């Protein structure tokens, strides 16, 4: 699927709520499956990535029922009653699904073959498998279990003290999940804090953890109890509409029930530094491990920004759309140390620099630093998603700002994270044609 989209010639507006956050939806399925008792979740993301996690746990013997379009009831089997899968477990495009599942499987006396699509099969897995091997699990795959397909053989684990070289919630979560099965106290120390959803879920589902600075520790031998809550709206999906609200002249969009977690709100802080005014901001505590916020944004001029290494984890998935915003902001924006973008669903430094350049943006990379001069009038062009959902949606937003017509190729990837993206785009008033 491809899109033809023209510069927006009228304001975008509306009150929008978003599908469940992707990171939370994966974890709801995982924790629901491993808890004792029945968990009920609403507003679960039904995108392909999370469907892969659901199918993986169904293959491991967990009964999962849909309630309506976004509700899930999960009959947890407890930590120790997963069944051997009858076939390989296919995890599509999802790094989170594969890496967190590795942590769970490491502690179970089962064998499983984990596979993925070509993008996932080229993403580094040793960042997880090396630690889990140290704990006692066995992994086989190309380049010392760095690339899927990977065969996992779980079993008895011992605790480790892991010092991560990069901040990564996926690596941290895999080790903490394995830590639930290990004998002794497992600790993970990150060089900077990554999203803390796993820590919050562990506590909410009844496990005790210790958090000291950048170190999280967990003792093995604990049990998880079922829980029920609504999944907060995905802030990373909402970010595309935040950009549209701020950049399409005279627009105004109200955002409802957006995940509000300080390890994920780097985009809100960055927009604040660009001068964005958040109207009617209201924070709400929710039943469950996370909070949500409502706010509104109106079109306004934006200033350039700088993002440094320590902030990267809190907005790692929003860098593609921030790059689009930087083309319209006044001054030179710089994003330092974006190394991890090289190993996402595609190399997002390459995808954004090349495709926005095709649209006339003044954007370049120096090593892993991205430098963008603005404001620049973008011009419509034919550009490519590189089969990466966040590149695809960022370029569609750029298309709404560019003179003439933009065509973005290869958009099926959007269904990995944001199944109703086009519906919301239409609801906000954008005109486009899919072909
Ligand atoms: C995720 C963690 C992030 C993020 C990904 C989801 C998670 O990856 O990019 O989209 O749910 O744990 P890393 O923390 O590995 O960088």
Boltz pocket constraint, residues with backbone or C-beta under 6 A from the ligand:
constraints:
  - pocket:
      binder: B
      contacts: [[A, 22], [A, 23], [A, 24], [A, 96], [A, 167], [A, 168], [A, 169], [A, 170], [A, 171], [A, 173], [A, 194], [A, 195], [A, 316], [A, 317], [A, 340]]
      max_distance: 6.0
